[in-house]
């Protein structure tokens, strides 16, 4: 099982999801043009990148010449 990813795309999307989630706790929003739909999209992107990394690793391991 993969414990850590060194893929900037995963870190970047996850960080932005955190920013939007934290934005909901403040009276003055920093990301006023973003909403829950954007938060869901960022989470989906993070999950997609992780899934892609795991699947690629699986096939690289199974299909060695």
LOROBA-845052 format. One record per atom (N, C-alpha, C, O): residue number from 1; atom name; chain; residue in three letters; x, y, z. Coordinates in nm, 2 decimals, padded with zeros to 4 digits. Layout:
LOROBA-845052
NUM CA A Ala X Y Z
...
end
This chain:
LOROBA-845052
1 N A Unk 00.08 -00.12 00.00
1 CA A Unk 00.00 00.00 00.00
1 C A Unk 00.09 00.13 00.00
1 O A Unk 00.19 00.13 00.07
2 N A Unk 00.05 00.22 -00.08
2 CA A Unk 00.12 00.35 -00.09
2 C A Unk 00.08 00.44 00.03
2 O A Unk -00.04 00.46 00.06
3 N A Unk 00.18 00.48 00.11
3 CA A Unk 00.15 00.57 00.22
3 C A Unk 00.17 00.72 00.19
3 O A Unk 00.09 00.80 00.24
4 N A Unk 00.27 00.75 00.11
4 CA A Unk 00.29 00.89 00.07
4 C A Unk 00.31 00.91 -00.08
4 O A Unk 00.36 00.82 -00.14
5 N A Unk 00.26 01.02 -00.12
5 CA A Unk 00.27 01.05 -00.27
5 C A Unk 00.36 01.17 -00.28
5 O A Unk 00.36 01.26 -00.21
6 N A Unk 00.45 01.16 -00.38
6 CA A Unk 00.53 01.27 -00.41
6 C A Unk 00.49 01.32 -00.55
6 O A Unk 00.57 01.32 -00.65
7 N A Unk 00.37 01.36 -00.56
7 CA A Unk 00.31 01.41 -00.68
7 C A Unk 00.25 01.55 -00.66
7 O A Unk 00.16 01.56 -00.58
8 N A Unk 00.31 01.65 -00.72
8 CA A Unk 00.27 01.79 -00.69
8 C A Unk 00.12 01.82 -00.72
8 O A Unk 00.06 01.90 -00.66
9 N A Unk 00.07 01.74 -00.82
9 CA A Unk -00.08 01.76 -00.85
9 C A Unk -00.17 01.72 -00.73
9 O A Unk -00.26 01.79 -00.70
10 N A Unk -00.13 01.62 -00.66
10 CA A Unk -00.21 01.57 -00.55
10 C A Unk -00.20 01.68 -00.44
10 O A Unk -00.31 01.72 -00.38
11 N A Unk -00.08 01.72 -00.41
11 CA A Unk -00.06 01.82 -00.30
11 C A Unk -00.13 01.95 -00.33
11 O A Unk -00.20 02.01 -00.25
12 N A Unk -00.12 01.99 -00.46
12 CA A Unk -00.18 02.12 -00.50
12 C A Unk -00.33 02.12 -00.49
12 O A Unk -00.39 02.21 -00.44
13 N A Unk -00.40 02.01 -00.53
13 CA A Unk -00.54 02.00 -00.53
13 C A Unk -00.59 01.99 -00.38
13 O A Unk -00.69 02.05 -00.34
14 N A Unk -00.52 01.91 -00.30
14 CA A Unk -00.56 01.89 -00.17
14 C A Unk -00.55 02.02 -00.09
14 O A Unk -00.63 02.05 00.00
15 N A Unk -00.44 02.09 -00.11
15 CA A Unk -00.42 02.22 -00.04
15 C A Unk -00.53 02.32 -00.07
15 O A Unk -00.59 02.38 00.01
16 N A Unk -00.57 02.32 -00.20
16 CA A Unk -00.68 02.41 -00.24
16 C A Unk -00.82 02.37 -00.18
16 O A Unk -00.90 02.46 -00.14
17 N A Unk -00.84 02.24 -00.17
17 CA A Unk -00.96 02.20 -00.10
17 C A Unk -00.96 02.24 00.05
17 O A Unk -01.06 02.28 00.10
18 N A Unk -00.84 02.23 00.11
18 CA A Unk -00.83 02.28 00.25
18 C A Unk -00.86 02.42 00.26
18 O A Unk -00.93 02.47 00.35
19 N A Unk -00.80 02.50 00.17
19 CA A Unk -00.82 02.65 00.17
19 C A Unk -00.97 02.68 00.16
19 O A Unk -01.02 02.76 00.24
20 N A Unk -01.04 02.62 00.07
20 CA A Unk -01.19 02.65 00.05
20 C A Unk -01.26 02.60 00.18
20 O A Unk -01.36 02.67 00.22
21 N A Unk -01.23 02.49 00.23
21 CA A Unk -01.30 02.44 00.35
21 C A Unk -01.28 02.53 00.47
21 O A Unk -01.37 02.56 00.54
22 N A Unk -01.15 02.58 00.48
22 CA A Unk -01.13 02.67 00.59
22 C A Unk -01.19 02.81 00.57
22 O A Unk -01.23 02.88 00.67
23 N A Unk -01.21 02.84 00.45
23 CA A Unk -01.28 02.97 00.41
23 C A Unk -01.42 02.98 00.47
23 O A Unk -01.47 03.09 00.50
24 N A Unk -01.48 02.86 00.48
24 CA A Unk -01.62 02.86 00.54
24 C A Unk -01.63 02.90 00.68
24 O A Unk -01.73 02.92 00.74
25 N A Unk -01.51 02.89 00.75
25 CA A Unk -01.51 02.92 00.90
25 C A Unk -01.49 03.07 00.93
25 O A Unk -01.49 03.11 01.05
26 N A Unk -01.47 03.15 00.83
26 CA A Unk -01.44 03.29 00.85
26 C A Unk -01.56 03.38 00.81
26 O A Unk -01.63 03.35 00.72
27 N A Unk -01.57 03.50 00.87
27 CA A Unk -01.67 03.59 00.83
27 C A Unk -01.64 03.66 00.70
27 O A Unk -01.73 03.68 00.62
28 N A Unk -01.52 03.69 00.67
28 CA A Unk -01.48 03.74 00.54
28 C A Unk -01.41 03.64 00.46
28 O A Unk -01.31 03.58 00.50
29 N A Unk -01.47 03.60 00.35
29 CA A Unk -01.42 03.49 00.27
29 C A Unk -01.31 03.54 00.18
29 O A Unk -01.32 03.65 00.12
30 N A Unk -01.20 03.47 00.17
30 CA A Unk -01.09 03.50 00.08
30 C A Unk -01.12 03.46 -00.06
30 O A Unk -01.08 03.53 -00.16
31 N A Unk -01.19 03.35 -00.08
31 CA A Unk -01.23 03.29 -00.21
31 C A Unk -01.38 03.31 -00.23
31 O A Unk -01.45 03.21 -00.25
32 N A Unk -01.42 03.43 -00.24
32 CA A Unk -01.56 03.47 -00.25
32 C A Unk -01.63 03.41 -00.38
32 O A Unk -01.75 03.39 -00.38
33 N A Unk -01.55 03.40 -00.48
33 CA A Unk -01.60 03.35 -00.61
33 C A Unk -01.61 03.20 -00.62
33 O A Unk -01.65 03.14 -00.72
34 N A Unk -01.57 03.13 -00.51
34 CA A Unk -01.58 02.98 -00.51
34 C A Unk -01.69 02.93 -00.41
34 O A Unk -01.72 03.00 -00.31
35 N A Unk -01.74 02.82 -00.44
35 CA A Unk -01.85 02.76 -00.35
35 C A Unk -01.83 02.62 -00.33
35 O A Unk -01.72 02.56 -00.36
36 N A Unk -01.93 02.55 -00.27
36 CA A Unk -01.92 02.41 -00.24
36 C A Unk -01.90 02.32 -00.36
36 O A Unk -01.83 02.22 -00.35
37 N A Unk -01.95 02.37 -00.48
37 CA A Unk -01.92 02.29 -00.60
37 C A Unk -01.77 02.29 -00.63
37 O A Unk -01.72 02.18 -00.67
38 N A Unk -01.71 02.40 -00.61
38 CA A Unk -01.56 02.40 -00.64
38 C A Unk -01.49 02.32 -00.54
38 O A Unk -01.39 02.25 -00.57
39 N A Unk -01.53 02.31 -00.41
39 CA A Unk -01.47 02.23 -00.31
39 C A Unk -01.49 02.08 -00.35
39 O A Unk -01.39 02.01 -00.34
40 N A Unk -01.61 02.04 -00.39
40 CA A Unk -01.63 01.91 -00.44
40 C A Unk -01.54 01.87 -00.56
40 O A Unk -01.48 01.76 -00.56
41 N A Unk -01.53 01.96 -00.65
41 CA A Unk -01.44 01.94 -00.77
41 C A Unk -01.29 01.92 -00.73
41 O A Unk -01.23 01.83 -00.78
42 N A Unk -01.25 02.00 -00.63
42 CA A Unk -01.11 01.99 -00.58
42 C A Unk -01.09 01.85 -00.51
42 O A Unk -00.98 01.79 -00.53
43 N A Unk -01.19 01.81 -00.44
43 CA A Unk -01.18 01.68 -00.37
43 C A Unk -01.18 01.57 -00.48
43 O A Unk -01.10 01.47 -00.47
44 N A Unk -01.27 01.58 -00.58
44 CA A Unk -01.27 01.48 -00.68
44 C A Unk -01.14 01.47 -00.76
44 O A Unk -01.09 01.36 -00.79
45 N A Unk -01.08 01.59 -00.79
45 CA A Unk -00.94 01.59 -00.85
45 C A Unk -00.84 01.52 -00.77
45 O A Unk -00.76 01.45 -00.82
46 N A Unk -00.84 01.55 -00.64
46 CA A Unk -00.74 01.49 -00.55
46 C A Unk -00.76 01.33 -00.55
46 O A Unk -00.66 01.26 -00.56
47 N A Unk -00.88 01.29 -00.54
47 CA A Unk -00.91 01.14 -00.54
47 C A Unk -00.87 01.08 -00.68
47 O A Unk -00.81 00.98 -00.68
48 N A Unk -00.90 01.16 -00.79
48 CA A Unk -00.86 01.11 -00.92
48 C A Unk -00.71 01.09 -00.93
48 O A Unk -00.66 00.99 -00.98
49 N A Unk -00.63 01.19 -00.89
49 CA A Unk -00.48 01.18 -00.90
49 C A Unk -00.43 01.06 -00.81
49 O A Unk -00.34 00.99 -00.86
50 N A Unk -00.49 01.04 -00.69
50 CA A Unk -00.44 00.93 -00.61
50 C A Unk -00.48 00.80 -00.67
50 O A Unk -00.39 00.71 -00.68
51 N A Unk -00.60 00.79 -00.72
51 CA A Unk -00.64 00.67 -00.79
51 C A Unk -00.56 00.63 -00.91
51 O A Unk -00.52 00.52 -00.93
52 N A Unk -00.53 00.74 -00.99
52 CA A Unk -00.44 00.72 -01.11
52 C A Unk -00.30 00.67 -01.07
52 O A Unk -00.25 00.58 -01.13
53 N A Unk -00.25 00.72 -00.97
53 CA A Unk -00.11 00.68 -00.92
53 C A Unk -00.11 00.54 -00.87
53 O A Unk -00.02 00.46 -00.91
54 N A Unk -00.21 00.50 -00.80
54 CA A Unk -00.22 00.36 -00.75
54 C A Unk -00.24 00.26 -00.87
54 O A Unk -00.18 00.16 -00.87
55 N A Unk -00.33 00.29 -00.96
55 CA A Unk -00.35 00.21 -01.07
55 C A Unk -00.23 00.19 -01.16
55 O A Unk -00.20 00.08 -01.21
56 N A Unk -00.16 00.30 -01.18
56 CA A Unk -00.04 00.30 -01.26
56 C A Unk 00.07 00.21 -01.20
56 O A Unk 00.13 00.13 -01.26
57 N A Unk 00.08 00.23 -01.07
57 CA A Unk 00.18 00.15 -01.00
57 C A Unk 00.15 00.00 -01.00
57 O A Unk 00.24 -00.08 -01.02
58 N A Unk 00.02 -00.04 -01.00
58 CA A Unk -00.03 -00.17 -01.00
58 C A Unk 00.01 -00.23 -01.14
58 O A Unk 00.07 -00.34 -01.14
59 N A Unk -00.02 -00.17 -01.25
59 CA A Unk 00.01 -00.22 -01.38
59 C A Unk 00.16 -00.22 -01.41
59 O A Unk 00.21 -00.32 -01.47
60 N A Unk 00.24 -00.13 -01.36
60 CA A Unk 00.38 -00.13 -01.37
60 C A Unk 00.44 -00.26 -01.30
60 O A Unk 00.53 -00.32 -01.35
61 N A Unk 00.38 -00.29 -01.19
61 CA A Unk 00.43 -00.40 -01.11
61 C A Unk 00.39 -00.53 -01.18
61 O A Unk 00.47 -00.63 -01.18
62 N A Unk 00.27 -00.54 -01.23
62 CA A Unk 00.22 -00.67 -01.29
62 C A Unk 00.27 -00.69 -01.43
62 O A Unk 00.28 -00.81 -01.47
63 N A Unk 00.30 -00.59 -01.50
63 CA A Unk 00.34 -00.61 -01.64
63 C A Unk 00.49 -00.57 -01.67
63 O A Unk 00.52 -00.48 -01.74
64 N A Unk 00.57 -00.65 -01.61
64 CA A Unk 00.72 -00.63 -01.62
64 C A Unk 00.77 -00.72 -01.73
64 O A Unk 00.73 -00.84 -01.74
65 N A Unk 00.85 -00.67 -01.82
65 CA A Unk 00.91 -00.76 -01.92
65 C A Unk 01.04 -00.82 -01.88
65 O A Unk 01.10 -00.89 -01.95
end
